[in-house]
């Protein structure tokens, strides 16, 4: 006879998201490993070539990572006040008086900026800023990289603005009213209630924006920035190993993005606000067990 306690313990382990993720990653790596081994055996790729050139790509992967981190940090700093304008600007406009006179132009500018950035391709933005920066600062060393960072910063600011707007508007109005009732100033309310709760609600969207930005950094190759895609193309064309080079470069992307996404998912589960966002697996299992008992009654 099977032990019910053992089955229950195994089910609890299987229901853990980290366990499922680990099983999925191991399975995927096994399939990819078998496929790459088969390609190596028939001479389509060379493990020896990859082993001898991974360090060459590492420096360019670090350049891509540097451009992403700097631009995301700039966008994060700019998106907070812009998200505030997007979230609370309409309410200030409805109040009328001086508040309307201040909020109306700010809201129009921020809204227009967000719509333009989200409505045009990132590559177009990169080319526009690159042409302007390089013509204005001719002869400056590394100007293409800084132009690319500026373009990525402009792009991610527009998207992060909308992420912060959604986060700020998700904070319950009752909590803000309660803060006002005990004499908290608007800045204190924002620092103690609106910002920390809103940030916890948008952890995953911000992580997704970082991942999208890191992948978008490959577009900087088109403005002569020596980043990861540039390195992949260089060794692929110069050394006549294009498949090996792009497979090797893909591993760099995966090695950076998969651990980050898993870490952010775990952080979101640990720091989430109960009752908001996606239901916890344990909470779903508890509700399912209760409904099952009710069906048996």
C-alpha positions as CSV (number, residue, x, y, z in Angstrom):
1,X,0.0,0.0,0.0
2,X,1.3,3.5,-0.9
3,X,2.1,5.9,2.0
4,X,-0.3,8.9,1.7
5,X,2.1,11.0,3.7
6,X,4.9,10.3,1.3
7,X,2.7,11.2,-1.7
8,X,1.6,14.4,0.0
9,X,5.3,15.3,0.7
10,X,6.2,14.7,-2.9
11,X,3.3,16.7,-4.1
12,X,4.4,19.7,-1.9
13,X,7.9,19.5,-3.4
14,X,6.5,19.3,-6.9
15,X,4.2,22.3,-6.3
16,X,7.2,24.5,-5.5
17,X,7.9,26.8,-8.4
18,X,11.7,26.7,-7.9
19,X,11.6,22.9,-8.2
20,X,9.5,23.0,-11.4
21,X,11.9,25.6,-12.8
22,X,14.9,23.5,-11.9
23,X,13.4,20.4,-13.6
24,X,12.5,22.5,-16.7
25,X,16.0,24.0,-17.0
26,X,17.7,20.6,-16.5
27,X,15.5,19.1,-19.1
28,X,16.1,21.9,-21.6
29,X,19.9,21.7,-21.0
30,X,19.9,18.0,-21.6
31,X,18.0,18.4,-24.9
32,X,20.3,21.3,-26.0
33,X,23.4,19.3,-25.0
34,X,22.4,16.3,-27.0
35,X,21.6,18.5,-30.0
36,X,24.9,20.3,-29.8
37,X,26.8,17.0,-29.4
38,X,25.2,15.7,-32.5
39,X,26.1,18.8,-34.5
40,X,29.7,18.6,-33.2
41,X,29.9,14.9,-34.2
42,X,28.8,15.7,-37.8
43,X,31.2,18.7,-38.0
44,X,28.6,21.5,-38.1
45,X,30.0,23.1,-35.0
46,X,33.2,22.7,-33.0
47,X,33.4,22.5,-29.3
48,X,37.1,23.3,-29.5
49,X,36.4,26.5,-31.3
50,X,33.9,27.6,-28.7
51,X,36.2,26.7,-25.8
52,X,39.0,28.8,-27.3
53,X,36.9,31.9,-28.1
54,X,34.4,32.3,-25.2
55,X,36.8,34.7,-23.4
56,X,36.9,36.9,-26.6
57,X,33.1,37.3,-26.4
58,X,33.2,37.9,-22.6
59,X,34.5,41.4,-22.9
60,X,31.8,42.4,-25.4
61,X,29.1,40.7,-23.2
62,X,30.3,43.0,-20.4
63,X,29.9,46.0,-22.7
64,X,26.3,45.0,-23.4
65,X,25.7,44.6,-19.7
66,X,27.3,47.9,-18.8
67,X,25.2,49.8,-21.4
68,X,22.0,48.1,-20.1
69,X,22.7,48.8,-16.4
70,X,23.5,52.5,-17.0
71,X,20.6,53.1,-19.2
72,X,18.2,51.3,-17.0
73,X,19.4,53.2,-13.9
74,X,18.9,56.5,-15.8
75,X,15.4,55.5,-16.9
76,X,14.5,54.3,-13.4
77,X,15.5,57.7,-11.9
78,X,13.6,59.6,-14.5
79,X,10.5,57.3,-14.6
80,X,9.6,57.8,-10.9
81,X,8.6,61.5,-11.2
82,X,7.2,61.0,-14.6
83,X,5.1,58.1,-13.4
84,X,3.8,60.3,-10.6
85,X,2.7,62.9,-13.1
86,X,1.0,60.2,-15.2
87,X,-0.7,58.6,-12.2
88,X,-1.9,61.7,-10.3
89,X,-1.8,64.5,-13.0
90,X,-5.5,64.0,-14.0
91,X,-6.6,64.3,-10.4
92,X,-4.7,67.6,-10.0
93,X,-6.1,68.9,-13.2
94,X,-9.7,68.2,-12.0
95,X,-9.1,70.3,-8.9
96,X,-8.7,73.4,-10.9
97,X,-6.9,76.6,-9.8
98,X,-3.1,76.7,-9.5
99,X,-2.8,72.9,-9.5
100,X,-4.4,72.7,-12.9
101,X,-2.0,75.3,-14.3
102,X,1.0,73.4,-13.1
103,X,-0.2,69.8,-13.8
104,X,-1.7,70.4,-17.3
105,X,1.5,71.1,-19.2
106,X,3.5,68.5,-17.2
107,X,0.9,65.8,-17.9
108,X,0.7,66.7,-21.6
109,X,4.5,66.6,-22.0
110,X,5.0,63.3,-20.0
111,X,2.1,61.6,-21.8
112,X,3.3,62.7,-25.2
113,X,6.8,61.5,-24.4
114,X,5.5,58.0,-23.3
115,X,3.3,57.6,-26.3
116,X,6.0,58.7,-28.8
117,X,8.6,56.3,-27.3
118,X,6.2,53.4,-27.1
119,X,4.8,54.1,-30.6
120,X,8.2,54.2,-32.5
121,X,10.7,51.4,-33.0
122,X,13.7,51.3,-30.8
123,X,16.0,51.2,-33.8
124,X,14.6,54.4,-35.1
125,X,15.3,56.1,-31.8
126,X,18.8,54.7,-31.7
127,X,19.6,56.0,-35.2
128,X,18.1,59.5,-34.5
129,X,20.1,60.0,-31.3
130,X,23.2,58.5,-32.7
131,X,23.2,60.9,-35.7
132,X,22.5,63.9,-33.4
133,X,25.1,63.0,-30.8
134,X,27.9,62.0,-33.2
135,X,27.4,65.2,-35.3
136,X,27.4,67.4,-32.1
137,X,30.3,65.8,-30.4
138,X,32.6,64.8,-33.3
139,X,35.9,63.2,-32.4
140,X,35.0,62.3,-28.9
141,X,36.4,58.8,-28.0
142,X,33.7,56.2,-27.5
143,X,31.0,58.5,-28.6
144,X,29.0,55.8,-30.4
145,X,28.7,53.8,-27.1
146,X,27.5,56.9,-25.2
147,X,25.1,57.7,-28.0
148,X,23.8,54.1,-27.7
149,X,23.4,54.4,-23.9
150,X,21.6,57.7,-24.3
151,X,19.2,56.1,-26.9
152,X,18.5,53.1,-24.6
153,X,17.9,55.5,-21.7
154,X,15.4,57.5,-23.7
155,X,13.7,54.3,-24.7
156,X,13.4,52.6,-21.3
157,X,12.3,55.8,-19.6
158,X,9.1,55.8,-21.7
159,X,8.3,52.2,-20.8
160,X,9.3,52.5,-17.1
161,X,7.1,55.6,-16.8
162,X,4.0,53.5,-17.7
163,X,5.1,50.7,-15.3
164,X,5.4,53.2,-12.4
165,X,2.1,54.8,-13.3
166,X,0.4,51.4,-13.0
167,X,2.2,50.7,-9.8
168,X,1.3,54.0,-8.1
169,X,-2.3,53.7,-9.2
170,X,-2.5,50.2,-7.7
171,X,-2.0,51.5,-4.2
172,X,-5.3,51.7,-2.4
173,X,-6.7,55.1,-2.1
174,X,-7.9,54.3,1.4
175,X,-4.3,54.0,2.7
176,X,-3.5,57.4,1.2
177,X,-6.6,59.0,2.9
178,X,-5.6,57.3,6.2
179,X,-2.1,58.8,5.9
180,X,-3.6,62.3,5.4
181,X,-5.9,61.8,8.4
182,X,-3.0,61.3,10.7
183,X,-1.2,64.4,9.4
184,X,1.3,62.9,7.0
185,X,2.5,65.3,4.3
186,X,2.3,64.3,0.6
187,X,6.1,63.6,0.5
188,X,5.9,61.4,3.6
189,X,2.9,59.5,2.1
190,X,4.8,58.9,-1.1
191,X,8.0,57.8,0.7
192,X,6.3,55.6,3.3
193,X,3.2,54.2,1.4
194,X,2.9,54.9,-2.3
195,X,6.5,54.2,-3.4
196,X,7.3,51.1,-1.4
197,X,4.0,49.4,-2.1
198,X,4.0,50.4,-5.8
199,X,7.5,49.1,-6.2
200,X,6.7,45.7,-4.8
201,X,3.7,45.5,-7.2
202,X,5.9,46.2,-10.3
203,X,8.9,44.1,-9.5
204,X,8.2,41.6,-12.4
205,X,7.3,44.3,-15.0
206,X,10.5,46.1,-14.2
207,X,12.5,42.9,-14.5
208,X,10.8,42.2,-17.8
209,X,11.8,45.7,-19.0
210,X,15.4,45.1,-18.0
211,X,15.4,41.9,-19.9
212,X,13.9,43.5,-23.0
213,X,16.5,46.4,-22.7
214,X,19.4,43.9,-22.5
215,X,18.2,42.2,-25.6
216,X,17.6,45.6,-27.3
217,X,21.3,46.5,-26.6
218,X,22.2,44.2,-29.5
219,X,20.8,46.9,-31.8
220,X,23.8,49.0,-30.9
221,X,25.8,46.8,-33.2
222,X,24.2,48.8,-36.1
223,X,25.8,52.0,-34.9
224,X,29.3,50.5,-34.6
225,X,29.2,49.8,-30.9
226,X,31.4,46.8,-30.1
227,X,29.0,44.9,-27.9
228,X,28.1,41.2,-27.8
229,X,26.4,40.9,-31.1
230,X,29.3,42.7,-32.8
231,X,31.7,40.2,-31.3
232,X,29.6,37.3,-32.4
233,X,29.5,38.7,-36.0
234,X,33.2,39.4,-35.9
235,X,34.5,35.9,-35.0
236,X,31.7,34.3,-37.1
237,X,32.7,36.1,-40.3
238,X,36.4,36.6,-39.8
239,X,37.0,33.0,-38.7
240,X,34.3,31.4,-40.8
241,X,32.4,29.8,-37.8
242,X,29.1,31.7,-37.8
243,X,27.0,28.9,-36.3
244,X,29.5,28.4,-33.5
245,X,29.8,32.1,-32.8
246,X,26.1,32.8,-32.5
247,X,25.4,29.7,-30.4
248,X,28.2,30.8,-28.1
249,X,26.8,34.3,-27.9
250,X,23.4,33.0,-27.2
251,X,24.8,31.2,-24.1
252,X,26.0,34.5,-22.8
253,X,22.5,36.0,-23.1
254,X,21.0,33.0,-21.4
255,X,23.6,32.9,-18.7
256,X,22.7,36.5,-17.7
257,X,19.0,36.5,-18.3
258,X,17.8,33.1,-16.9
259,X,19.3,33.5,-13.4
260,X,18.1,37.1,-13.2
261,X,14.5,36.2,-14.1
262,X,14.5,33.3,-11.6
263,X,15.9,35.5,-8.9
264,X,13.3,38.3,-9.5
265,X,10.5,35.7,-9.6
266,X,11.6,34.4,-6.2
267,X,12.0,37.9,-4.8
268,X,8.5,38.8,-6.0
269,X,7.0,35.7,-4.3
270,X,8.8,36.5,-1.0
271,X,8.0,40.3,-0.9
272,X,4.6,40.3,-2.6
273,X,1.7,42.0,-0.8
274,X,-0.9,39.4,0.3
275,X,-4.2,39.8,-1.6
276,X,-2.7,41.7,-4.5
277,X,-1.3,40.4,-7.7
278,X,-1.1,36.7,-8.7
279,X,-2.3,34.3,-6.0
280,X,0.4,32.3,-4.3
281,X,0.6,28.6,-5.1
282,X,0.1,27.7,-1.5
283,X,-3.0,29.9,-1.3
284,X,-4.4,28.3,-4.4
285,X,-3.7,24.8,-3.0
286,X,-5.4,25.7,0.3
287,X,-8.5,27.0,-1.5
288,X,-8.6,23.9,-3.7
289,X,-8.4,21.6,-0.7
290,X,-11.3,23.4,1.1
291,X,-13.5,23.2,-2.0
292,X,-12.7,19.5,-2.3
293,X,-13.9,18.9,1.3
294,X,-17.1,20.9,0.6
295,X,-17.8,18.7,-2.4
296,X,-17.5,15.6,-0.3
297,X,-20.0,16.9,2.3
